[in-house]
Amino acid sequence: MAKEHQDVIERICGEAREVYQRISKKQKPQMRLPLRALSNVKYKPDPGYFQLSGKSKVRTLTVGNRKTFAQTLKMLAMSKDLIHTKRHSTKREAYYQAYNWGQAAFAAQEESDTVMDDVEAMLATNREQLNFRADEHGGEVAGELVVIDKDRRTGKRLEIDCARFGSGAYSVPTVVEDLAFRTAAKFILAVETKGMFERLVEEDFYDKHHCILVSMGGVPSRACRRFIRRLADEKRLPVYVFTDGDPYGYFNIYRTLKVGSGNAAHLNEYFCVPQARYLGVTPDDITEYKLPTHPLKDVDRKRAMDAMKNDPFIKHHKPWQAAITKMLAMGVRVEQQALAKHGLEYVAREYLPRKLKQTDKFLP
Amino acid sequence: MAKEHQDVIERICGEAREVYQRISKKQKPQMRLPLRALSNVKYKPDPGYFQLSGKSKVRTLTVGNRKTFAQTLKMLAMSKDLIHTKRHSTKREAYYQAYNWGQAAFAAQEESDTVMDDVEAMLATNREQLNFRADEHGGEVAGELVVIDKDRRTGKRLEIDCARFGSGAYSVPTVVEDLAFRTAAKFILAVETKGMFERLVEEDFYDKHHCILVSMGGVPSRACRRFIRRLADEKRLPVYVFTDGDPYGYFNIYRTLKVGSGNAAHLNEYFCVPQARYLGVTPDDITEYKLPTHPLKDVDRKRAMDAMKNDPFIKHHKPWQAAITKMLAMGVRVEQQALAKHGLEYVAREYLPRKLKQTDKFLP
């Protein structure tokens, strides 16, 4: 068994032992959980993601919480079983498996999701390490990267060459904890849309610039963020992000990828990508590249003002404040495909190469 | 150039020639387009998809339609260029490329999308064959299949073995027209969720049952449907569909995959999968496998009643009417993950193998 798995099993058994010992001594069993709320979150540029401030609550067994208490222990046991049988369970499957827990069965999936969040926070880990997984798209990859996985049937090492998918791509699984990587690439380029991803594949971009292309498909899923993070950490690669130039691209996609989100602060440690830098499309690009734009919608304007006022990440970074202020003054947003005005190949032959010569000018 | 591409180029040039000849004779140029509306749709079990009835309209150049007329001709020229340069353009990119058409530029992307639909219908083809593509997820594949693509750089044949991706998968590109296949699989199993797809991969299902797994990720995209259709046609494989047992799974996913949809009738010929059969989860399964259920929502009930009354596909197939009637009488829906109540491996070891012994009992 891998070291990480042994470590998780050890933590699960540790929790169980404490509960057992208190019961043996005729004391009420208890569990300690970090407080998961925005009021318990802090932001510092280093390490670069939202963190829990350390407040925690102790859950002692009472008549009122006996069901949740039992469910939490059963969920820990389920995780231990999963790791031993080398299986993963989606949140939905976990909910249905718990149908057989008698009085401790969940009334609805929201209940089991909450208990799973508790277990994650309690063990200071992410649910993927507990062999739970989300039912979501993990993003797509093409470029100078060999992903090293295992053949489940033989246990043999499996090398997946992401430069040999033709017009297709490697689809990232929902759990990436056990993947390893081999690459000589110089950077990772994470793009918002599958359309732009396929454009760059078609233009042989990753060949010419020795990089790894990742299609996030909108707001990156946990799996996609974790994949980029692990790859960037292990191979010491810079990560450049290429989205539409609008509040959705800036905050929902880029900010989430880089520093995480407020309401999942206990997880940002695993899922943020602090090395990410914003390549474009910026408000400055609109004038520099004479790009067609669309007027900002009310919702865009509102989101931008709100971020200027309340988002600790934006408040910390002056260049971002300048960019948002410029966007609001211009009153327009710009799509990454707008570069096609200058021809389909322009983005790969002109725009990106020019940008990549001045990576220090990327937004933080 | 491939034969299909030559054929499309020939049709584009044919249209252009007609317009040119009429102008040379000082006649007003015109184009003939099939009427794209539900009133021009018919359904027959053979060939098994919604078809256009043949009504068409002639668009003659007038002062009022001069812009649309010009845009349609420019769009035909763009397609010809794309085929010659071996590039593909998303709908969004096409809209931006048209920024340089002077007075014929589009005011909004909806306009250019409509002209693209016109061009598709006029040439009796699908936009993928015109080298246009949607910006959408194409589905994921794992199993006993080798996809044959080309290396864009060398032009050499590329073999992609979908049984060698470990926990990952092959991500289907948005344009699949030029892919070829090699397989000894016995059937294709198309599943609704990525969660169930990964479950079956983890249980070695495709090895044990010699099949190809496709994750549709909800309602299958055009690329996903076209991929399944081409693979099933060329390799003469049956297609079994495994979704949640609710109106969304029955109609939005299964019915769309099998016969297409009413408002895109000129395309169903390419995107439907008439050989698809519905494996489950059915209302009968709820009692037979003692599955946990959820009450039907009002929107479920409404959609089901509407389909019984108005959907020509459901009206044609008695077994479907019986299933829907049973669902409405029971008042419940069931998720495919509900089988996890009997253990994570149950779906792969018990449910599917039992079902696959009686494929004649699948819903049509």
Interface residues (C-beta under 8 A of the other chain):
Chain A: R87 H88 S89 T90 R92 E93 A94 Y95 Y96 Q97 Y99 N100 R133 D135 E136 H137 E140 V147 D149 K150 D151 R152 R153 L158 I160 R164 F165 G166 S167 G168 A169 Y170 S171 V172 P173 T174 V175 D178 L179 T193 K194 G195 E198 R199 V201 E202 D204 D207 G217 P292 E335 Q337 A338 L339 A340 K341 G343 L344 E345
Chain B: R87 H88 S89 T90 R92 E93 A94 Y95 Y96 Q97 Y99 N100 R133 D135 E136 H137 E140 V147 D149 K150 D151 R152 R153 L158 I160 R164 F165 G166 S167 G168 A169 Y170 S171 V172 P173 T174 V175 D178 L179 T193 K194 G195 E198 R199 V201 E202 D204 D207 G217 P292 E335 Q337 A338 L339 A340 K341 G343 L344 E345
